[in-house]
Amino acid sequence: MKGPNARAARQGLWFFLPAGVFLTVILVYPMLYSLYASLTNMRLTSPITRFVGLDTYWSVLTNSAFGSSLAVTVIFLVAAISLEFLIGFALALSFKSMRNTHPIMRALLMLPLMATPVSVGLIWKLMLNSDFGIIPYAGQQLGFGTLLWLADPILAMVSIIIMDVWQWTPFMFLILLAGLEGLPEEVFEAAEVDGSRSFDLLIHITLPLMSRIIAVALAFRVMFAIATFDTVFVLTKGGPARATDLITLLIQREGLVNLNVALASAMSFLVLLMVTAFSAFTFKRVLSNG
Amino acid sequence: MAENRRKSWLEAAHLAANILIVALFLFPLAWMILGAFKAQADLLSPTPVWFFTPTLDHWYFIFDNWNVERHLVNSIIVSVATTVLTLLLALPAAYGLARFPIKGKDAITFEILSLKMIPPIAAVVPLFILMRQVGLYNTLTVLILLNTAFQLPFAILVLKSFVEEIPREIDEAATVDGCRPFGVLWRAILPLSVPGLICCAVFVFIFSWNEFMIANTLVGGDLRPLPPIVGLALTHRGILWGPALALGVVVLLPVFALTFSLSRYMARGLTFGAVKG
């Protein structure tokens, strides 16, 4: 490639270079280092590090903690994201069909989403506290008896799902509402003239027109949800008895508490592999026809 | 007539339902803020206390005992510096990717997005080791650099989507006027990207303000920003609920002020520019 085009490409690269170099040094290099660490038996508590090939990966895959954390993560992701999508979509439809909703209502709904995650964990720890929390109190008044939300394995999982749904439903809502507002008005008017019922309208017109935006919203949500850490770390620390021990919490404990760097790195790469496989399917398609 | 009245009734009910839902989402925040002003006995009462005499005890406590001013200043320094550095690096990169025939542009864009997909914890473990080796462990600099690295992919993609909407004729006009590429960026693209820059700045500021894991791992003592201090308040034996809540509110205030005043710029940032809001 020569001539003006090549020169323009070179100029463009100069603009990209500072950010590219920065990302390489600060993110790519540590990840490569981590890849190296995952092939050794590196522990910060032991001075000797030697190359062990794929042994660490093998021990991760045969490690029951990794398997159970993976299961916890998948249950959490599927339950939380489905609820967030359903509630968010219902809310978006409800807001869309209002003639005028005040922009303040949208701004207010954004607050749970932007709230500092450690504070979110704190809020739910307060509300779910078995001695003085308002949710156990309400449950008691409604005749559910004394529920120990954070001490019972199943209820603890329900708790982190409720917290996540509260925090992230606004994300789905805002994206889907933006999508609904971008739909051509004429389609709906024409359908109304045809006498279509609103449910048929939803299934045959709204959903197909929204499919790309729904895919974008879900793809981004999955990506963020896999990294969930702060809120759950504050609320349950993975307990009781590892019932809410997301994969990120397991990696944090192995790497930064037990200082088993090799094991934590190998786990990170296995997670990364899954994320990449997922995103290769979804994102390339989702972003390309933007 | 009757039809019309029925319609307006339905509309009023619909509005009421929507307001109720918004209220439901706001309740946990309100409950926390109320809690920060309740006396210990009201706060720990087994039946929820709705009406109480507010007290500032917990607020005095956190400023007297937890050195909140110091951590607040750390948080402000880290978030402001991260925001400035991120925008400085991201705008030229976005302009380069949006406007120049760089080879493998789509691949680069996808690589940038993949970087964002790394769960931060995966990077924090190796960074913990490497930052000790280069002597950046326990400095505010390390927080600024790492937050910037984690926010940069997002900022590049959002700004790219904004720059792509600026008509190319503007670049051409500036070039005819004798601007070189850098001049085009500075004189034409920068002023027209202001909404995109605001969108990015709000998100980058809030994300680095909220960041907990890096701050909790790579700095200690007086250098910690606010979120690890909240985390710490919760791990003490016997949580000091009042002060913990007051601190939780302190952390949230700037986030809420920014979100509330700039929410109209933010919708597009949620999907990295993939859905125009």
Interface residues (C-beta under 8 A of the other chain):
Chain A: M1 N5 A8 A9 Q11 G12 L13 W14 F15 F16 P18 A19 G20 F22 L23 I26 L27 V28 Y29 P30 M31 Y33 S34 A37 L44 L91 S94 F95 S97 M98 R99 T101 P103 M105 R106 A107 L108 L109 M110 L111 P112 M114 A115 T116 P117 V118 S119 G121 L122 I123 W124 K125 L126 M127 D131 F132 I134 Y137 W166 T169 P170 F171 L174 I175 A178 G179 G182 I213 V216 A217 F220 M223 I226 A227 F229 D230 F233 V234 T248 I251 Q252 G255 L256 V261 A264 S265 S268 F269 V271 L272 V275 T276 S279 F283 K284 V286 L287 S288 G290
Chain B: E11 H14 L15 A17 N18 I19 I21 V22 F25 L26 P28 L29 W31 M32 G35 L43 L44 S45 P46 T47 P48 L89 A90 P92 A93 Y95 G96 L97 R99 F100 P101 I102 K103 D106 I108 T109 F110 I112 L113 S114 L115 K116 M117 I118 P119 P120 I121 A122 A123 V124 V125 P126 L127 F128 I129 L130 L145 L146 T148 A149 F150 L152 P153 I156 S161 P181 L185 I206 W209 N210 F212 M213 T217 P227 V230 G231 L234 W241 A244 L245 G248 V249 V251 L252 V255 F256 L258 T259 F260 S263 R264 M266 A267 R268 L270 T271 F272 G273 A274 V275 K276 G277
